């Protein structure tokens, strides 16, 4: 199986949208499926609904519909999923790139979506690779969810803003590397300790910081942490909520994400009044 063998295209036929129902049920559950009549109608009325195909089999998708706020029309990217056997092949990123192309073709300048701020893999894609920014925190965005990824915790989310024609996005998509300062040169929003089991835990918030950059810690593998210590996972949810909401209220903007291979903690990088 090669990444280049995967074909990504807009969904068009009723059969395409039936396949979309099936893949949603496989990835999440029957109760989380957006029905055909909704996705098909969205696609025919300004939405962008894409499928990723391997020899005709739909193995991934993205679903977005028009949104409107404060006088601006944008694309709300509601769902993106890839079958388990095809993950870690870069298909999620390719779906976003084609989504951007289709959105620009339709006249959109902004795409928004939400993700769990404790999920480092998603943060790395959304912020570091795609060039999105975050400055909005939504508490328990979807209420209680029963699927494996979300079970047992409030569904808090970051709202991503993907400004499609910004220099930030063009630089990231073009492979331009951002200058990474030594972590010690940037204040951290909280001190983190490591438990005897090797799991990170937030110890103390550091709200009074100097400089225009700030690090916000996040577990490198939140699902593993949650499986080992559900109470610690809840503590991380509560800590991230308090830290991020405080920072956003003070004008900080998430502009980057740093991963440290083999380390238990990764970091969001925030800028005071960060440019779009």
C-alpha positions, 0 to 999 in steps of 0.5 A, a space after each residue: 500500500 502506497 500513499 500515492 495510490 490513494 485517490 482523493 476526490 469530491 463525492 458526487 453520487 448517491 452511492 458515494 454518500 452511502 459509502 460515507 455513512 458506512 465509513 463513519 459507522 466503522 470509524 466511530 459508531 452507528 449513533 455518530 453517523 451524519 446521514 446521507 440526506 444531510 451530507 449530500 445536501 451540504 455538498 450541493 449547497 456550498 459544502 466540501 465533501 471528499 473521499 479518499 479511495 484505495 482501488 475504489 474503496 473509501 478509506 477516508 473522508 472529510 465533510 464540511 459545510 458553509 458557516 457564517 459569523 460576524 459577517 464572514 462566510 467560511 467553511 466549517 470542516 465538521 468531520 475527518 476520518 481515516 480507516 485504522 489500517 490507513 492511518 499514519 500514511 499522511 492521508 489526513 493531511 492530503 484530505 486537508 490539502 484537497 479541502 483547501 483547494 476546493 474551498 478556494 475554488 468556491 471562494 472561501 478564505 477561511 476554514 474552521 474546525 475543532 479538535 481535542 487540545 490534548 491530542 498531540 497527533 491532531 495538534 501537530 497536523 492542525 498547527 505545525 503542518 497546516 499552519 492553523 491558529 487557535 484562540 478559542 476554547 470551547 467547554 464540553 463542545 459536543 456534550 457526553 460522547 460514548 465512542 472510544 476516543 471521547 468516553 469518560 471526559 468532557 468534550 472540550 475543544 480548540 477551535 482552529 482557524 485556517 486562513 487559507 491565503 495567509 503567509 503562515 499557511 503558505 509557508 507551512 504547506 511549502 515546507 518552510 521551517 519555523 525557527 525553534 528557540 531553545 525551550 529554556 528561552 520560552 516561559 512555560 504556562 505550567 510546571 510538569 512532573 513525571 509520576 512513578 509510572 512515567 506519566 506527566 502531571 501538571 503541578 503548578 500554573 505560571 500565569 505571570 510570564 514575561 516575553 511574547 512567546 509562551 509554551 503550553 504543555 500537553 501529553 505526548 500520548 493522551 490516549 495511553 495516559 487515559 488508559 493507564 490513569 483515568 483520573 489523571 486524564 481528567 486532571 489534564 482536561 481540567 488543567 488545559 481548560 484553565 490554562 488555555 482559557 486564561 491565556 486566550 482571555 489575555 490575548 495569547 494565540 496558539 501559533 505553533 506546536 513542538 514535538 519532542 521525540 521520546 518525551 512524555 510532554 509536547 508543547 503548544 507555542 503561543 504568541 502574545 497577540 499573534 498575527 494571523 
